[in-house]
Amino acid sequence: MKKFILLLLIASTALSYAKECTLKWSGFPFDQNGNFLSECKPRVLYSWIDSIDTINKKDYKWPFRRKKAIFFHRTPLATSIYGDFSYRVKLKENVRYKLVPWNEAHYKCLYPEEEKKYTVYVNQDKNGFSEYVLCSSGPVESWSFGLKAHLKEMKNEFSSIKKYGAKNVDGFLNPNKSKYACDSCFQGYSIHDARNDGSEDTILKSIERMERVVGQEVGGVYDLSDGKFYTSGVKLGEHFQSK
């Protein structure tokens, strides 16, 4: 019964790894022994920016902060404790995932290695909490911001966490209170280097900001395969397909 409930939780949230994945800890796509499980690799990742005004529309291919490394999580709400505005990245099917020691993935971006053009680096601590680092736009198929489907993913995740608890909704935050205890944080969990307080109020404000942007109808999908920005049509549907 517990296994059935867990599968329902996974299906109801914004998680984007394959449905066949049954790994029961937060270190996707690697298990506790560092073994790669291809059926658990995330196809969609989320990151954060200060506001949509910081997106460089003259360079939609790689329009974010001018740092070599950009950090991601598997769910949009987890990004709320780092920055004000969530954006969504869909990865190419053939990207590789490389497990690196905790807090060392960004060093990969300092060197002109060929692998970073097709590799997602996975920072993973001993408790299984994973964050993902891209060093270039190479692994990206498309990315989006300010769309209704993204807002729906955020609301679905929030509802699932409220109903079942963060520990039972994989991907939000590390469910290890002994290391990341936070009395004021959403469901009592947080991350040690979070910029915001991680409270439920912070999470709700992130959702409200997305609602305002969606209302302005300025969002869309940038497809790196053809280099075009789409505000409607089939490309939006393709971007929100996890497989």
N, CA and C of each residue as an Amber inpcrd file, in Angstrom:
protein
   729
   0.8230000  -1.1990000   0.0000000   0.0000000   0.0000000   0.0000000
   0.8650000   1.2590000   0.0000000   1.9210000   1.2660000   0.8390000
   2.8060000   2.4220000   0.9110000   3.4730000   2.6840000  -0.4320000
   3.8660000   1.5920000  -1.1130000   4.5040000   1.7320000  -2.4210000
   3.5340000   2.3500000  -3.4160000   2.2660000   1.9390000  -3.3620000
   1.2540000   2.4810000  -4.2660000   1.0460000   3.9690000  -4.0270000
   0.9850000   4.3680000  -2.7540000   0.8240000   5.7800000  -2.4190000
   2.0150000   6.5890000  -2.9040000   3.2320000   6.0480000  -2.7550000
   4.4270000   6.7460000  -3.1990000   4.3800000   6.9820000  -4.7010000
   3.9400000   5.9780000  -5.4610000   3.8490000   6.1240000  -6.9110000
   2.8380000   7.1990000  -7.2850000   1.7540000   7.2920000  -6.5330000
   0.7780000   8.3340000  -6.7910000   1.3510000   9.7120000  -6.5180000
   2.1510000   9.8130000  -5.4740000   2.7810000  11.0800000  -5.1440000
   3.6930000  11.5300000  -6.2650000   4.4950000  10.6140000  -6.7500000
   5.4340000  10.9470000  -7.8160000   4.6790000  11.4150000  -9.0510000
   3.5880000  10.7450000  -9.3660000   2.8260000  11.0970000 -10.5590000
   2.1420000  12.4430000 -10.4160000   1.8050000  12.8300000  -9.1940000
   1.0140000  14.0380000  -8.9960000   1.8610000  15.2930000  -8.8720000
   3.1550000  15.1780000  -8.7440000   4.0060000  16.3420000  -8.6040000
   4.6340000  16.7040000  -9.9300000   5.5130000  17.7070000  -9.8940000
   6.1400000  18.1850000 -11.1270000   7.3910000  17.4080000 -11.4760000
   7.6280000  16.3040000 -10.8200000   8.8460000  15.5490000 -11.0760000
   8.8670000  15.0500000 -12.5050000  10.0700000  14.9730000 -13.0700000
  10.1640000  14.7740000 -14.5070000  10.9880000  13.5750000 -14.9190000
  11.3730000  12.7060000 -13.9760000  12.1010000  11.5270000 -14.3820000
  11.1230000  10.4660000 -14.8650000  11.6490000   9.4130000 -15.4490000
  10.7850000   8.3920000 -16.0440000   9.8790000   7.7500000 -15.0070000
   8.6520000   7.3740000 -15.4090000   7.6870000   6.8060000 -14.4810000
   8.1300000   5.4440000 -13.9660000   9.0340000   4.7800000 -14.6760000
   9.4770000   3.4600000 -14.2670000  10.4370000   3.4970000 -13.0770000
  10.9020000   4.6600000 -12.7110000  11.8720000   4.7790000 -11.6290000
  11.2120000   4.4750000 -10.2860000  11.8240000   3.5860000  -9.5130000
  11.3000000   3.2370000  -8.1920000  12.3010000   3.5590000  -7.0810000
  13.3340000   4.3110000  -7.4050000  14.3330000   4.6800000  -6.4130000
  13.6810000   5.5150000  -5.3180000  13.9010000   5.1490000  -4.0480000
  13.2000000   5.7850000  -2.9400000  14.0900000   6.7080000  -2.1180000
  14.9800000   7.3900000  -2.7680000  15.7100000   8.4280000  -2.0430000
  15.9280000   9.5930000  -2.9840000  16.4490000  10.7020000  -2.4940000
  16.4210000  11.9490000  -3.2570000  17.6110000  12.1420000  -4.1740000
  18.4930000  11.1530000  -4.2970000  19.7130000  11.3410000  -5.0630000
  19.6440000  10.9890000  -6.5230000  18.5710000  11.2850000  -7.1780000
  18.4130000  10.9320000  -8.5860000  19.4890000  11.5760000  -9.4530000
  20.0070000  10.8930000 -10.4870000  19.6810000   9.5210000 -10.8960000
  20.6840000   8.4750000 -10.3990000  21.3600000   8.7540000  -9.2910000
  22.3290000   7.8180000  -8.7310000  21.8080000   7.2490000  -7.4150000
  22.0530000   5.9590000  -7.1790000  21.6090000   5.3720000  -5.9250000
  22.6280000   5.6140000  -4.8190000  22.4050000   5.0030000  -3.6470000
  23.2710000   5.2380000  -2.4930000  24.7080000   4.8120000  -2.7290000
  24.9260000   3.9150000  -3.6810000  26.2760000   3.4420000  -3.9720000
  26.9150000   4.1490000  -5.1560000  26.2360000   5.1610000  -5.6590000
  26.7730000   5.9080000  -6.7820000  26.5230000   5.2780000  -8.1360000
  25.6490000   4.2890000  -8.1880000  25.3280000   3.6360000  -9.4570000
  24.2950000   4.4570000 -10.2240000  24.5310000   4.6350000 -11.5170000
  23.6270000   5.4100000 -12.3610000  22.4360000   4.5640000 -12.7840000
  21.2270000   5.1020000 -12.6080000  19.9950000   4.4290000 -13.0100000
  19.3570000   5.2560000 -14.1150000  19.4750000   4.7890000 -15.3340000
  19.0230000   5.5820000 -16.4780000  17.5280000   5.8810000 -16.4250000
  16.7380000   4.9630000 -15.8430000  15.3000000   5.1820000 -15.7730000
  14.9300000   6.2810000 -14.7820000  15.8860000   6.7380000 -13.9830000
  15.6230000   7.7680000 -12.9780000  16.1980000   9.1360000 -13.3430000
  16.7660000   9.2570000 -14.5250000  17.3840000  10.5350000 -14.8780000
  16.3140000  11.6020000 -15.1110000  16.4820000  12.7840000 -14.5450000
  15.4960000  13.8520000 -14.7440000  15.6240000  14.4400000 -16.1430000
  14.5180000  14.6560000 -16.7830000  14.5030000  15.2790000 -18.1010000
  14.2710000  16.7790000 -17.9950000  13.6850000  17.2030000 -16.8850000
  13.3670000  18.6110000 -16.6750000  14.0020000  19.1020000 -15.3860000
  14.6070000  20.2810000 -15.4410000  15.2080000  20.9120000 -14.2700000
  14.7100000  22.3450000 -14.1600000  14.8460000  22.9160000 -12.9570000
  14.3960000  24.2790000 -12.7120000  15.5180000  25.0790000 -12.0580000
  15.6010000  26.3530000 -12.4320000  16.5470000  27.2370000 -11.7670000
  15.8340000  28.5450000 -11.4540000  16.5590000  29.6090000 -11.1350000
  15.9450000  30.8180000 -10.6250000  16.7260000  32.0440000 -11.0790000
  16.0390000  33.1360000 -11.1960000  16.6360000  34.4250000 -11.5130000
  15.9970000  35.4690000 -10.6100000  16.5460000  36.6730000 -10.6040000
  16.0080000  37.7300000  -9.7490000  14.6270000  38.1720000 -10.2210000
  14.4600000  38.3030000 -11.5390000  13.1770000  38.6710000 -12.1260000
  13.2810000  38.4450000 -13.6280000  12.1640000  38.5210000 -14.3220000
  12.2190000  38.3320000 -15.7750000  12.9980000  39.4510000 -16.4590000
  13.1750000  40.5820000 -15.7610000  13.9430000  41.6860000 -16.3390000
  15.4160000  41.3330000 -16.4970000  15.8870000  40.3070000 -15.7580000
  17.3000000  39.9250000 -15.8540000  17.5640000  38.9700000 -17.0070000
  16.5040000  38.5380000 -17.7050000  16.6970000  37.6840000 -18.8810000
  17.1790000  38.5460000 -20.0420000  18.2780000  38.1490000 -20.6250000
  18.8280000  38.8740000 -21.7600000  18.1410000  38.3890000 -23.0380000
  17.1970000  39.1380000 -23.5340000  16.4150000  38.7070000 -24.6890000
  17.2060000  38.7530000 -25.9950000  18.3950000  39.3380000 -25.9470000
  19.2500000  39.3210000 -27.1350000  20.0510000  38.0320000 -27.2220000
  19.9840000  37.2360000 -26.1700000  20.7290000  35.9810000 -26.1500000
  19.8650000  34.9150000 -25.4800000  18.7840000  34.5330000 -26.1170000
  17.8790000  33.5520000 -25.5410000  18.5250000  32.1760000 -25.3970000
  19.6070000  31.9270000 -26.1300000  20.2500000  30.6180000 -26.0500000
  20.8180000  30.3570000 -24.6610000  21.4100000  31.3710000 -24.0640000
  22.0060000  31.2350000 -22.7330000  21.8310000  32.5700000 -22.0180000
  20.5890000  32.9060000 -21.6470000  20.2670000  34.2900000 -21.3030000
  20.3410000  34.6530000 -19.8320000  20.8510000  33.7560000 -19.0190000
  20.7420000  33.9580000 -17.5860000  21.9780000  34.6690000 -17.0340000
  22.2720000  34.4470000 -15.7900000  23.4200000  35.0880000 -15.1680000
  24.7030000  34.7440000 -15.9020000  25.5750000  35.6760000 -16.0040000
  26.8070000  35.4610000 -16.7610000  27.8720000  34.7390000 -15.9480000
  27.4460000  33.7150000 -15.2670000  28.3740000  32.8340000 -14.5590000
  28.5480000  31.5710000 -15.3830000  29.6760000  30.9320000 -15.2210000
  29.9350000  29.7250000 -15.9960000  29.0770000  28.5640000 -15.5280000
  28.7410000  28.5320000 -14.2420000  27.9460000  27.4290000 -13.6940000
  26.5620000  27.9260000 -13.2980000  25.5250000  27.1710000 -13.6850000
  24.1710000  27.4790000 -13.2610000  23.6040000  26.2570000 -12.5390000
  23.0850000  26.4820000 -11.3520000  22.6040000  25.4030000 -10.4950000
  21.0970000  25.2010000 -10.6780000  20.6820000  23.9390000 -10.5970000
  19.2910000  23.5730000 -10.8110000  18.8200000  22.5990000  -9.7330000
  17.4830000  22.5200000  -9.6070000  16.8310000  21.4720000  -8.8250000
  15.8180000  20.7650000  -9.7070000  15.2520000  19.6630000  -9.2000000
  14.2870000  18.9070000  -9.9880000  12.8670000  19.4480000  -9.8860000
  12.6150000  20.3260000  -8.9530000  11.2640000  20.8640000  -8.8230000
  11.3180000  22.3890000  -8.7390000  10.2610000  23.0620000  -9.1840000
  10.2850000  24.5310000  -9.1900000  10.2690000  25.1560000  -7.8090000
   9.5590000  24.5530000  -6.8510000   9.4560000  25.1740000  -5.5350000
  10.7760000  25.1730000  -4.7860000  11.6210000  24.1980000  -5.0330000
  12.9150000  24.1720000  -4.3510000  13.7630000  25.3800000  -4.7170000
  13.5420000  25.9360000  -5.9000000  14.3200000  27.1070000  -6.3100000
  13.8730000  28.3730000  -5.5890000  12.7010000  28.3250000  -4.9590000
  12.1560000  29.5210000  -4.3260000  13.0240000  30.0200000  -3.1790000
  13.7640000  29.1390000  -2.5580000  14.5910000  29.5740000  -1.4280000
  15.9290000  30.1370000  -1.8870000  16.1530000  30.1570000  -3.1920000
  17.3800000  30.7440000  -3.7380000  17.1410000  32.0560000  -4.4660000
  16.0420000  32.1520000  -5.1770000  15.7980000  33.3550000  -5.9690000
  14.3170000  33.6110000  -6.1440000  14.0000000  34.7280000  -6.7540000
  12.6240000  35.1880000  -6.8080000  11.7890000  34.5340000  -7.8940000
  12.4030000  34.1310000  -8.9780000  11.6150000  33.7230000 -10.1340000
  12.1490000  32.4320000 -10.7340000  11.2650000  31.4570000 -10.9110000
  11.6480000  30.1400000 -11.4050000  11.5460000  30.0700000 -12.9260000
  12.5160000  29.4320000 -13.5500000  12.3840000  29.1000000 -14.9700000
  12.6600000  27.6170000 -15.1640000  12.2700000  27.0980000 -16.3030000
  12.2050000  25.6570000 -16.5400000  13.0840000  25.2770000 -17.7350000
  13.8670000  24.2200000 -17.5770000  14.7500000  23.7470000 -18.6470000
  14.4440000  22.2860000 -18.9560000  14.2190000  21.9970000 -20.2210000
  14.0590000  20.6180000 -20.6680000  15.3660000  20.1850000 -21.3250000
  15.8890000  19.0500000 -20.8830000  17.1770000  18.5670000 -21.3650000
  17.0160000  17.6710000 -22.5890000  18.0680000  17.5780000 -23.3540000
  18.0850000  16.6590000 -24.4900000  18.0600000  15.2180000 -23.9830000
  17.5690000  14.3160000 -24.8020000  17.4510000  12.9240000 -24.3930000
  18.8040000  12.2630000 -24.1770000  19.8080000  12.6730000 -24.9310000
  21.0860000  11.9650000 -24.9080000  22.1280000  12.5940000 -23.9960000
  21.7230000  13.4870000 -23.0920000  22.7050000  14.0910000 -22.1970000
  23.2280000  13.0560000 -21.2110000  24.4080000  13.2890000 -20.7020000
  25.0150000  12.3960000 -19.7250000  24.9520000  13.0340000 -18.3420000
  24.9480000  12.1810000 -17.3350000  24.9360000  12.6400000 -15.9470000
  26.2080000  12.1450000 -15.2680000  26.8890000  13.0610000 -14.6170000
  28.1470000  12.7010000 -13.9730000  28.0900000  13.0780000 -12.5000000
  28.2660000  12.0940000 -11.6350000  28.2600000  12.3190000 -10.2000000
  29.6150000  12.8670000  -9.7680000  29.5930000  13.9650000  -9.0320000
  30.8320000  14.5920000  -8.5600000  30.7280000  14.8200000  -7.0580000
  31.8410000  14.9710000  -6.3700000  31.7970000  15.2140000  -4.9200000
  30.9790000  16.4570000  -4.5850000  30.3500000  16.4190000  -3.4340000
  29.4780000  17.5060000  -3.0150000  30.1750000  18.8630000  -3.1140000
  29.4840000  19.7930000  -3.7570000  29.9140000  21.1790000  -3.9000000
  31.1560000  21.3450000  -4.7710000  31.3720000  20.4090000  -5.6910000
  32.5150000  20.5330000  -6.6000000  32.1130000  20.6080000  -8.0660000
  30.8300000  20.4910000  -8.3680000  30.3930000  20.4580000  -9.7660000
  30.7570000  21.7400000 -10.4990000  30.6640000  22.8750000  -9.8230000
  30.9100000  24.1410000 -10.5040000  32.3650000  24.2890000 -10.9560000
  33.2790000  23.5230000 -10.3510000  34.6600000  23.5810000 -10.7970000
  34.8180000  23.0580000 -12.2160000  33.9270000  22.1390000 -12.6180000
  33.9840000  21.5870000 -13.9640000  33.8110000  22.6710000 -15.0140000
  33.1180000  23.7240000 -14.6410000  32.8280000  24.7830000 -15.6070000
  34.0060000  25.7310000 -15.8150000  35.0440000  25.5660000 -15.0440000
  36.2040000  26.4580000 -15.1630000  37.1880000  26.0040000 -16.2300000
  36.9880000  24.7950000 -16.7410000  37.9450000  24.2280000 -17.6810000
  37.2860000  23.9750000 -19.0380000  38.0540000  24.0990000 -20.1150000
  37.4810000  23.9280000 -21.4690000  37.3220000  22.4620000 -21.8610000
  36.6710000  21.6780000 -21.0200000  36.4980000  20.2600000 -21.3100000
  35.3370000  20.0620000 -22.2720000  35.4990000  19.1460000 -23.2020000
  34.4570000  18.8600000 -24.1820000  33.2050000  18.2920000 -23.5150000
  33.3960000  17.5570000 -22.4220000  32.2640000  16.8550000 -21.8210000
  31.1810000  17.7860000 -21.2930000  31.5350000  19.0080000 -20.9190000
  30.5270000  19.8800000 -20.3350000  29.4860000  20.3380000 -21.3590000
  29.7500000  20.0910000 -22.6240000  28.7980000  20.4590000 -23.6630000
  27.6160000  19.4860000 -23.7250000  27.7880000  18.3030000 -23.1280000
  26.7040000  17.3200000 -23.1560000  26.4990000  16.6480000 -21.7950000
  27.0000000  17.2670000 -20.7160000  26.9660000  16.6370000 -19.3990000
  26.2200000  17.4850000 -18.3800000  25.4070000  16.8160000 -17.5670000
  24.7970000  17.4300000 -16.3890000  25.5720000  16.9130000 -15.1870000
  26.1960000  17.8200000 -14.4460000  26.9630000  17.4250000 -13.2700000
  26.0370000  17.3780000 -12.0600000  26.1420000  16.3110000 -11.2880000
  25.2570000  16.0990000 -10.1550000  26.0480000  16.2140000  -8.8610000
  25.7780000  17.3000000  -8.1260000  26.2910000  17.4560000  -6.7700000
  25.4030000  16.6420000  -5.8480000  25.9770000  15.7750000  -5.0430000
  25.1430000  14.9540000  -4.1740000  25.8200000  14.7540000  -2.8220000
  25.1120000  15.1430000  -1.7560000  25.7060000  14.9330000  -0.4380000
  25.4090000  13.5100000   0.0430000  25.9460000  13.1380000   1.1780000
  25.8570000  11.7590000   1.6530000  24.4430000  11.3400000   1.9970000
  23.5520000  12.3110000   2.1860000  22.1610000  12.0000000   2.4880000
  21.3100000  11.8590000   1.2300000  21.9170000  12.0950000   0.0710000
  21.2110000  11.9100000  -1.1740000  20.6350000  13.1760000  -1.7800000
  20.7740000  14.3180000  -1.1070000  20.2640000  15.5550000  -1.6850000
  21.0710000  15.8980000  -2.9360000  20.3900000  16.1220000  -4.0480000
  21.0620000  16.3900000  -5.3130000  20.7380000  17.7820000  -5.8340000
  21.7540000  18.4310000  -6.3630000  21.5470000  19.6200000  -7.1760000
  22.3150000  19.4010000  -8.4690000  21.8970000  20.0860000  -9.5110000
  22.3900000  19.7970000 -10.8480000  23.0340000  21.0490000 -11.4250000
  24.1500000  20.8790000 -12.1340000  24.9010000  22.0170000 -12.6470000
  25.1050000  21.8800000 -14.1470000  24.7840000  22.9360000 -14.8640000
  25.0710000  23.0310000 -16.2900000  26.1590000  24.0720000 -16.4960000
  27.0960000  23.7540000 -17.3760000  28.1960000  24.6640000 -17.6840000
  28.0060000  25.3650000 -19.0270000  27.0210000  24.9310000 -19.7840000
  26.7440000  25.5450000 -21.0800000  25.3270000  25.2000000 -21.4900000
  24.8910000  25.7460000 -22.6070000  23.5670000  25.4390000 -23.1270000
  23.5540000  24.1220000 -23.8850000  24.6880000  23.4580000 -24.0090000
  24.7900000  22.2230000 -24.7780000  23.7720000  21.1590000 -24.4260000
  23.5150000  20.8880000 -23.1290000  22.5520000  19.8370000 -22.7700000
  21.0880000  20.2380000 -22.9190000  20.8180000  21.5060000 -23.2530000
  19.4500000  22.0240000 -23.2140000  18.7370000  21.8590000 -24.5600000
  17.5440000  21.2910000 -24.5030000  16.6820000  21.2050000 -25.6830000
  15.8230000  22.4630000 -25.8170000  15.2200000  22.8710000 -24.7040000
  14.3980000  24.0810000 -24.6870000  14.2810000  24.5840000 -23.2550000
  13.9140000  25.8380000 -23.1060000  13.6890000  26.3850000 -21.7740000
  12.5060000  27.3420000 -21.8440000  11.9100000  27.6280000 -20.6950000
  10.7220000  28.4750000 -20.6910000  10.6380000  29.3000000 -19.4150000
   9.7870000  30.3250000 -19.4670000   9.4920000  31.1010000 -18.2650000
   8.0800000  31.6490000 -18.3830000   7.4340000  31.8580000 -17.2420000
   6.1770000  32.5790000 -17.1730000   4.9990000  31.9450000 -17.8730000
   4.8990000  30.6160000 -17.8790000   3.8010000  29.9450000 -18.5600000
   2.8380000  29.2780000 -17.5690000   1.5840000  29.1300000 -17.9930000
   0.5490000  28.5640000 -17.1210000   0.8840000  27.1430000 -16.6920000
   1.4710000  26.3600000 -17.5950000   1.8030000  24.9730000 -17.2600000
   2.8380000  24.8970000 -16.1500000   3.7730000  25.8400000 -16.1330000
   4.7860000  25.9110000 -15.0800000   4.1160000  26.2720000 -13.7540000
   3.2340000  27.2460000 -13.7970000   2.4990000  27.6360000 -12.5960000
   1.7030000  26.4530000 -12.0440000   1.1110000  25.6710000 -12.9160000
   0.3570000  24.4970000 -12.4870000   1.2660000  23.4910000 -11.7980000
   2.4790000  23.3030000 -12.3180000   3.4420000  22.4020000 -11.6780000
   3.7830000  22.8680000 -10.2680000   3.9600000  24.1680000 -10.1050000
   4.2670000  24.7150000  -8.7870000   3.1180000  24.4620000  -7.8100000
   1.9010000  24.7110000  -8.2610000   0.7420000  24.5300000  -7.3900000
   0.5280000  23.0580000  -7.0450000   0.7500000  22.1810000  -8.0170000
   0.6130000  20.7460000  -7.7540000   1.6250000  20.2760000  -6.7240000
   2.8480000  20.7770000  -6.8440000   3.8860000  20.3980000  -5.8860000
   3.5360000  20.8990000  -4.4860000   3.0830000  22.1420000  -4.4070000
   2.7050000  22.7080000  -3.1160000   1.5880000  21.8830000  -2.4690000
   0.5810000  21.5290000  -3.2480000  -0.5390000  20.7520000  -2.7240000
  -0.0860000  19.3840000  -2.2290000   0.8240000  18.7590000  -2.9760000
   1.3070000  17.4370000  -2.5840000   2.1030000  17.4980000  -1.2890000
   2.9330000  18.5250000  -1.1580000   3.7350000  18.6620000   0.0610000
   2.8400000  18.9660000   1.2610000   1.8530000  19.8200000   1.0660000
   0.9310000  20.1310000   2.1530000   0.1510000  18.8820000   2.5890000
  -0.1940000  18.0540000   1.6360000  -1.0240000  16.8910000   1.9260000
  -0.2190000  15.7380000   2.4990000   0.9820000  15.5020000   1.9350000
   1.7400000  14.3120000   2.3030000   3.0200000  14.5970000   3.0910000
   3.4680000  15.8620000   3.1250000   4.7110000  16.1890000   3.8040000
   5.8910000  16.1340000   2.8560000   6.8660000  17.0110000   3.0950000
   8.0220000  17.1110000   2.1970000   8.8000000  15.8060000   2.1030000
   8.8270000  15.0570000   3.1870000   9.6020000  13.8170000   3.2040000
   9.0530000  12.7960000   2.2090000   7.7700000  12.8840000   1.8950000
   7.1350000  11.9250000   1.0000000   6.9870000  12.4240000  -0.4320000
   7.4700000  13.6220000  -0.7070000   7.4410000  14.1590000  -2.0660000
   8.8700000  14.3940000  -2.4990000   9.4220000  13.4410000  -3.2270000
  10.8350000  13.4990000  -3.5530000  11.1670000  14.7030000  -4.4190000
  12.3320000  15.2710000  -4.1620000  12.8440000  16.3150000  -5.0290000
  12.7230000  17.7070000  -4.4670000  11.8380000  17.9290000  -3.4720000
  11.6760000  19.2920000  -2.9600000  12.9110000  19.7260000  -2.1780000
  13.1080000  19.1340000  -1.0270000  14.2820000  19.4440000  -0.2110000
  14.7570000  18.1740000   0.4760000  15.9580000  18.2170000   0.9730000
  16.5220000  17.0620000   1.6460000  15.7530000  16.7600000   2.9380000
  15.1400000  15.5920000   3.0470000  14.3780000  15.2650000   4.2560000
  15.2640000  14.7680000   5.3920000  16.2100000  15.5580000   5.8070000
  17.1210000  15.1760000   6.8780000  17.1550000  16.2980000   7.9150000
  16.2810000  16.2260000   8.8890000  16.1790000  17.3150000   9.8570000
  17.3990000  17.4490000  10.7530000  18.1540000  16.3660000  10.9230000
  19.3320000  16.4540000  11.7690000  20.3820000  17.3640000  11.1690000
  20.3560000  17.5170000   9.8430000  21.3440000  18.3720000   9.1820000
  20.7470000  19.6890000   8.7240000  19.4650000  19.6550000   8.3240000
  18.8570000  20.8410000   7.7410000  17.6140000  21.2770000   8.5070000
  17.6340000  21.1460000   9.8150000  16.4700000  21.5270000  10.6140000
  16.2050000  23.0170000  10.5160000  14.9380000  23.3780000  10.4340000
  14.5640000  24.7890000  10.3200000  13.1260000  24.9190000  10.7850000
  12.9210000  25.4050000  11.9920000  11.5860000  25.4360000  12.5860000
  10.5980000  26.2720000  11.7780000  11.0820000  27.3640000  11.1730000
  10.1760000  28.2560000  10.4480000   9.9980000  27.8670000   8.9890000
  10.7760000  26.8940000   8.5260000  10.7570000  26.5520000   7.1080000
   9.5620000  25.6730000   6.7420000   9.2430000  25.6700000   5.4780000
   8.1370000  24.8810000   4.9570000   8.3590000  23.4130000   5.2920000
   7.4630000  22.8340000   6.0880000   7.5540000  21.4380000   6.5110000
   8.8050000  21.1530000   7.3580000   9.4920000  22.1840000   7.8280000
  10.6240000  21.9960000   8.7200000  11.9360000  21.6630000   8.0580000
  11.9940000  21.7160000   6.7180000  13.2230000  21.3640000   6.0140000
  13.7590000  22.5660000   5.2350000  15.0810000  22.6210000   5.1090000
  15.6860000  23.6740000   4.3150000  17.0420000  23.2000000   3.8180000
  17.7940000  24.0930000   3.2110000  19.1280000  23.7960000   2.7070000
  20.1090000  24.7200000   3.4010000  21.2900000  24.2340000   3.6700000
  22.2180000  24.9660000   4.5350000  22.6410000  26.3180000   3.9660000
  22.6240000  26.4900000   2.6360000  23.0920000  27.7500000   2.0650000
  21.9730000  28.5300000   1.3860000  20.7500000  28.3060000   1.8110000
  19.6140000  28.9920000   1.1950000  19.7000000  30.4970000   1.4110000
  19.3510000  31.2610000   0.3850000  19.3790000  32.7140000   0.4900000
  18.1220000  33.2470000   1.1650000  17.0000000  32.5760000   0.9450000
  15.7470000  32.9590000   1.5860000  15.4490000  32.0110000   2.7370000
  14.4230000  32.3290000   3.5080000  14.1840000  31.5660000   4.7280000
  13.5380000  30.2030000   4.5040000  13.0260000  29.9520000   3.3070000
  12.4270000  28.6520000   3.0470000  11.0920000  28.4440000   3.7260000
  10.4860000  29.5120000   4.2310000   9.2110000  29.3800000   4.9260000
   8.0750000  29.1560000   3.9260000   6.9400000  28.7440000   4.4430000
   5.7770000  28.5570000   3.5820000   5.3890000  29.8740000   2.9180000
   5.5600000  30.9700000   3.6380000   5.2470000  32.2810000   3.0760000
   6.1370000  32.5840000   1.8720000   7.4130000  32.2190000   1.9700000
   8.3400000  32.4180000   0.8480000   7.9050000  31.6040000  -0.3610000
   7.5080000  30.3620000  -0.1180000   7.0630000  29.4970000  -1.2080000
   5.8090000  30.0710000  -1.8640000   4.8700000  30.5310000  -1.0740000
   3.6290000  31.0900000  -1.6200000   3.8900000  32.3650000  -2.4170000
   4.8330000  33.1750000  -1.9670000   5.1720000  34.3940000  -2.7060000
   5.7740000  34.0580000  -4.0640000   6.5360000  32.9820000  -4.1220000
   7.0960000  32.5410000  -5.3970000   5.9800000  32.1660000  -6.3700000
   4.9750000  31.4770000  -5.8660000   3.8280000  31.1120000  -6.7030000
   3.0690000  32.3620000  -7.1440000   2.9070000  33.3060000  -6.2300000
   2.1980000  34.5520000  -6.5640000   2.9380000  35.3450000  -7.6300000
   4.2590000  35.3780000  -7.5570000   5.0400000  36.0890000  -8.5780000
   4.8300000  35.4600000  -9.9460000   4.8170000  34.1220000  -9.9790000
   4.5830000  33.4420000 -11.2420000   3.1900000  33.7570000 -11.7690000
   2.2040000  33.8200000 -10.8880000   0.8370000  34.1460000 -11.3120000
   0.7780000  35.5220000 -11.9600000   1.4980000  36.4820000 -11.4000000
   1.5000000  37.8270000 -11.9700000   2.1340000  37.8390000 -13.3560000
   3.2410000  37.1180000 -13.5000000   3.9270000  37.0860000 -14.7910000
   3.0700000  36.3780000 -15.8380000   2.4320000  35.2730000 -15.4300000
   1.5390000  34.5660000 -16.3530000   0.4260000  35.5080000 -16.8150000
  -0.0690000  36.3410000 -15.9130000  -1.1170000  37.2890000 -16.2630000
  -0.6750000  38.3260000 -17.2780000   0.6290000  38.6130000 -17.3230000
   1.1570000  39.5890000 -18.2750000   1.3530000  39.0020000 -19.6720000
   1.3080000  37.6740000 -19.7550000   1.4500000  36.9630000 -21.0290000
   2.7330000  37.3450000 -21.7640000   3.8260000  37.3800000 -21.0170000
   5.1270000  37.6970000 -21.6250000   6.0040000  36.4570000 -21.7570000
   5.5670000  35.3470000 -21.1750000   6.3830000  34.1420000 -21.1700000
   6.3230000  33.3740000 -22.4710000   7.1840000  32.3570000 -22.5560000
   7.2100000  31.5170000 -23.7370000   8.2770000  30.4530000 -23.6340000
   8.4820000  29.7510000 -24.7250000   9.4730000  28.6780000 -24.8120000
  10.5120000  29.0460000 -25.8560000  11.7710000  28.9350000 -25.4690000
  12.8460000  29.1100000 -26.4440000  13.3660000  27.7320000 -26.8140000
  13.2970000  27.4010000 -28.1020000  13.7330000  26.1050000 -28.6050000
  15.1240000  26.2500000 -29.2110000  16.0970000  25.5610000 -28.6180000
  17.4760000  25.7120000 -29.0790000  17.7380000  24.9880000 -30.3980000
  16.8530000  24.0710000 -30.7880000  17.0730000  23.3410000 -32.0350000
  16.8840000  24.2280000 -33.2550000  15.9490000  25.1770000 -33.1660000
  15.7370000  26.0860000 -34.2950000  16.0170000  27.5430000 -33.9460000
  16.3590000  27.7950000 -32.6780000  16.7270000  29.1500000 -32.2790000
  15.5800000  30.1370000 -32.2770000  14.3550000  29.6520000 -32.0300000
  13.1970000  30.5320000 -32.0630000  12.4710000  30.5440000 -30.7150000
  11.7990000  31.6640000 -30.4660000  11.0260000  31.8540000 -29.2400000
   9.5430000  31.7200000 -29.5620000   8.8420000  30.8720000 -28.8010000
   7.4360000  30.5910000 -29.0680000   6.5630000  30.9890000 -27.8850000
   5.4520000  31.6520000 -28.1750000   4.4940000  32.0160000 -27.1310000
   3.2080000  31.1980000 -27.2450000   3.0940000  30.3880000 -28.2820000
   1.9380000  29.5180000 -28.4630000   2.3070000  28.4180000 -29.4460000
   1.4070000  27.4430000 -29.5860000   1.6260000  26.4040000 -30.5760000
   2.1910000  25.1230000 -30.0050000   2.5700000  24.2240000 -30.9110000
   2.9780000  22.8730000 -30.5480000   4.2600000  22.8450000 -29.7080000
   5.1320000  23.8190000 -29.8770000   6.3930000  23.8280000 -29.1410000
   6.1800000  23.9230000 -27.6360000   5.1120000  24.6020000 -27.2340000
   4.8320000  24.6910000 -25.7990000   4.4560000  23.3170000 -25.2490000
   3.6440000  22.5830000 -26.0000000   3.2650000  21.2500000 -25.5560000
   4.4480000  20.3060000 -25.4970000   5.3330000  20.3840000 -26.4810000
   6.5220000  19.5290000 -26.5020000   7.4320000  19.8290000 -25.3180000
   7.5310000  21.0940000 -24.9760000   8.4080000  21.4830000 -23.8610000
   7.9280000  20.8940000 -22.5410000   6.6170000  20.7650000 -22.3670000
   6.0750000  20.2770000 -21.1110000   5.8140000  18.7720000 -21.1170000
   6.2810000  18.0880000 -22.1460000   6.2830000  16.6330000 -22.1340000
   7.5840000  16.1830000 -21.4930000   7.4960000  15.3100000 -20.4750000
   8.6940000  14.9300000 -19.7320000   9.5260000  13.8960000 -20.4460000
   8.9550000  13.1640000 -21.4130000   9.7050000  12.1490000 -22.1320000
  10.0360000  12.6120000 -23.5250000
